[in-house]
Amino acid sequence: MSRAQTIKFTYDDYKSLPESETKRYELLEGELAVVPSPTWRHQNISSRLFFCLKAFVEAEDLGYVAYAPLDVVLGGDVVQPDILFISHKRASIIQEDEIRGGPDLVVEILSPTTAQRDRTYKRTLYARHGVKEFSLVDPDSQTVEVLALGKRAYRRTGLYGKVDVLRSPLLAGLGISLTEVF
């Protein structure tokens, strides 16, 4: 084997990694990405957003909401979105150990170590696997960018700030006051 060749990790390799209290792993293009555990601010935003979304989804009986760490297997990649929604119609992608396919909605909360990857690689990955709505939460600017999947790529449907009410093109009637999130 030449030095130019690299060994790619497989899903079986990924599943054999030891569990960690402080690190999360993702598998992107055969490369293992180690993601540090989230900060207090990240977790606070994530939990507030999760509970608002979960309350709406349950009240409307729309499906299922989950949060990281939970493996989402997309082809040869494995990601752990901060928050995800799967409709009843697509519940068959929910397996005991992982989600097998693109959720209907994914929320990624940006951090210095993940922001670039979330905005580029994961955006393309989610689009390729049919994630209908993708939201990027920026704790520093206290904004949420909502993207809806079109025929070829995502298009921005809204950019919401701390004083706004977050709306979703996928979840009609959803309104989350971002003052309660940030």
N, C-alpha and C positions, 0 to 999 in steps of 0.2 A: 504494500500500500504506500503510495507516495505521500509526502507531507502535504501536498495540495488537497488531498482528499480529507474530508472531515467525517467523523462518525456522527450520525444523526441519532438522537434519542427516539425511541418508539413509545407508543402509549403503554405498553407493558413495562418498559423501563420507568416511565413516569409513575405508574401505579406502585412500583416497588420501592419508591423513595420513602425514607422514614418520615413519620408525621413530625411536625414541629409546632411548638407553641408560639414561635416568634417569626417564622417565615412562611410565605405561601409560594407555591411554584406554579408556573404556567409553562406549556410546551408550545413554542412558536417556531414553525418551519424546522422542526427537529432539534431546535436549540432549547435548552432548559433555562428559563428565566426565573430568578429568585426575586421575590417581591417582599420587601420588609413588611412587618406587621403595620397596620394603619395607625396614624396618629390619633390622639384624643379628638381633635377637631374633625378629622375625617369620619371617625366612628359616630360622633354626635350628629353630624349632618346625615350620614347614612341611616342611622336608626330613626331619626325624625322623618326622613323621606320615606323609608320603608313602611313605617307605621301608618302614615297618611295614605300611601298607595294601597297597602294591604286592607285598610278599613274600607276604601272605596271599592276595591275589587270584590271583597267579601259581601258588602252591602248590595252590590249589583249582581252577584253570583256570576262573575266573568271568568274565573279560572284560579290560578295559583301565583303567589308572589314568594320569592325566596331571596336570600342574601348570601354573600360570600362568608366562608369558603364553601363553594359547591362547584364541582367540575362541570364544565360545558364542553362537550367533545364536538368539534367542528372539523370533520375530515381528520387529518393528522395532527391538528392543533387542539390544545386543551387550555381553556381560559377560565378565569373565575371572576365574572362580572360582579360588581358591588351589589347590584340589585337586578332581578330579572322578573318578568311576567310571562306566563304561559297560559294561553286561553284554553278553555275546556276542549275546544275543537282540536287542539294540538297536543293534548295531554299524553298521547302515546309516546312522545319524546322523553317523558319522565321515566327514568329507570331507578332502580334501588340505589346505585352508587354514583350516578351522574345523569346529566341531561344529554341526550344524543340528538343533536340538531340545534338549529337556531331558535332561541326563544322569540316570542312576539315582540318583546320590548326589553332593552338592556340599558342600564344606567351605570356609567363609569364616573367615579369621583376622582378628579385629577389630583395627582401629587407630583412633587418634583421628580421622583424616580419613574413614574409611569405616564406622565402627560404626553410626551412625544409619541410613545407607542400607542396610547389610547387614541390620539388624534389621527394617526396615520395607519399603522398596520392593522389595529383592531377595527378601525372604521371600515377598511376594505374587507377584512375577514367577515365582519358581521353582515355587510352588504352581500357578499358572495354567498352567504348561508341563509339569506332571506329574513334577517331580523328587520321587522317592519318599522320599528322606531328605535332610535338610538339617542340617548341623552348624555351630554357631557356636563358634569357639575364642576364648576371652578370655585373652590373655597376662597381663593385669594381675591377674586373679583366679585364674589358672591353672585354668580350668574349660573343659569342653566340654559344650555343650548339644546334645542330639540330638533332632531333631524328625522325626516320621514323618507323611507325608501321609495325611490321612483323607478323608472324602467332601467336606468343604467347606474344610478348612484344615489347617494343621499342628497336631499335638499333641505335647507334650513326652513323650518316652519315657525320658529320663534326663538328669541333670545330674551330671557326673563331675568330681571334683577331682584334684589332683596325685597323691594316694596311691591312686586308684581304677584299676580296669581298665575301659577304654572298651569298651562293647558296642554292637552295631549290630542293629536289628531286620531290616534288609535283608540283612546278611551274617552269617548264622547261623554261630556258631563263632568269629567275630572277637573277639579279646581283646588290646587294646593297653594295656600298663602305662604310665600317664601319667607316672610318674616318669622314664621313658625319653624322654618328649616334652618335658616342662617342665624 
